[in-house]
Structure formats: structure tokens, C-alpha cells
């Protein structure tokens, strides 16, 4: 049983899928020449919402249709955190070793850019992803049908 089929590794499975989606979207934006349009980062949230929702739905399906509130919170935040941290690691490698001109563009054109380096920029992306994952999970838990407190 691998991470993609293990029902106890749903968060890792969908975290990897979120990271893959974010990386592919980033590369599409790079090759389309749209990395400088900050507003397009909102579509990262769509990828994260889809991944967390699918993780919650899969967890419920693979655990005899049971998903309590706390387990849903842990699964959703864990999924989002794995995706965000892997994407931040990719960005660090990209800005530090592959395209240093992109990091210089951020330094020159962002209001707080002069205080950034690849370490800080990727840390901020990871932090932003984890906290947006917390918010996304909180909203989705209220949408996904979770068990009542008296249920198993």
C-alpha cells in the first residue's frame, strides 16, 4: 500500500496533489509571462480549496462515512500544510538556483522587496499557505457533512 492508496495517508496524498497543482500553475504563469500579475495568485486558493475538499471527501468515504469535526480539521489543515510547504520548497529552489532574476524582480518591484531573499520569500509563501489552509478547512468543514458529537 502506498501513500496514494492508504486511507490513513489522505492528507499526504492530497497535499502532494495540491503542491503539484500549484507548481504546474506557477510554471504555466511563468511561460505565459504572467508572473508579475499578483492578482492571479488568487487562483492558488482555488487549487487549495479543491485539494482540501477532495481530501475531506475521500477521508469520509474511506472511513465508513465517518468524519468528526476535529478529524476533519486535522485532515484539512494537514493537507493544506503539506501542499504549501512543498510548494514553498519548490519556490526556494526556483528563486535561489534556477531563476535568480525572478527574485531580483521581486526585490526591485515589491514594497517590502528590499527586505526579502529566497529564504524569507519561500517562508512567507509557506506561512501564507498554512494559514489560508486553516481558513479554507474551517469553511469547508461547515460545508462537508461531519458526524454529530454523539456519533462514533
N, C-alpha and C positions, 0 to 999 in steps of 0.2 A: 504494500500500500504506500503510495507516495503522497506528497503534500497536496496534490490536486484531487485526490480521491478520498483522503482521510477526512471523515466527518468532524474530527476534533481539531482539524487544521484549517477550518473555513476562513479564519481571519488571515492566515498566511496566503492561502490560495488567492483570495480576492485582493489582498494587499499587493501581491505581485502583479495582478491584473491591472490594478489602479496605476501602479508605477509604470507598467508597460504602456498603458494608455496615455499617461502624462508625458512620457518620453517620446512616444510617436507623435503626439500633438505638438510638442516642442520642436521636434525636427521638421515637421510639416511647416510650422510657422517660420522656422529658420530658412528653409529652402524657398518659401514663398516671399521672403523678405519682410515679414510682418512682426518680427520680434520686438520692434520698438513701439508697437501699439499696446500699451499697458492694459487697456480695457478688454482685450481678447483673453487676458488671464482669467476672466470670469468663467470661461468655458472649462477651465480646470475644475471648477466647482461642479459642473455637470458630470464630469468624469468621476469625481469623488462621490457624488450622490448616487450615481448608478452603481458603482462598486460596493458601497456600503449597503445599499438597498438589496442588491443581489446576495451579499453575504448574509444579511439577516434572513432573507427568504430561504436561502439554502440551508442555513443553520436550523431553521424551524422545520423544514422538510426532512432533514436527515436525523432529527431528534424527536421522532414520533409526534410531530406537530406541537411540540412544547418549546416555548421561548419566554422565559420570565424576564422581567424588566431589567434586572441587574445583569443577567447574562447577555441580553441584547445590547446594553450599554458597553460592556466589556468587549463584545464581538465587534461592534461598530467602531469604537474608538481604536481598538487594536488593528482592525483592518485599515482604517484611515492613517494611523501612525506608521504602519509598515510601508504603505504606499508613499507617504510623504517623505519618510526617511530615505528610502531607496531613490526616490526622485531627487532629493537634495544631494545625495551622494553622486548621482549622475551629473547634476549641475556643477558640483565642485570639480569633478574630473574634467568636465567640459570647459569651465572657465579657467581652470588652473593649467591644463595641459593641451587642450585641443584648440580653443579659440580665445586667446588672451585679449584679442581686440574687442570681444564682446564685454569682457569685464571692464576694459578701459572705457567703452561706450557708457556703461552704467556709471562709472566714476565721474565721467565728464558731464553727463546729462541728467542725472537724478539729483534731487535736492540734498539728500544726505550721502550722495555717492562718494564724496571725498573721504568718508569715514569707513568705506567698505573695502573688503578684499574677498577673495573667493571663499574663505572660511566663514566670514560673517554673513555673506550673501546666502550661502547654502544653509547656514544655521537658521537664518531668518525664514527661508523657504520651508525648512523642516518644522519650525515652530508654528508658522502660519498654517501649514497643512495639518498639524496635530490639533490645533485649536479649532480650525474650521471643521475638522472631522468630528470633534466633540459636539459642535453646534449641529452639524448635519445629522449625527446619530441621535441627538436629543429630539430633533424634529421628526426624524423617521420612526423613532420608537413610538411616537404618538400616532403615527400613520399605520405602522405594521401592527397586526393584532397580537398582543402579548398575553401571556397567561394571567389569570386573576391571582391575587395573593394567596388564596386558599388552595389553588391547584398545585400539582407537583412540579 
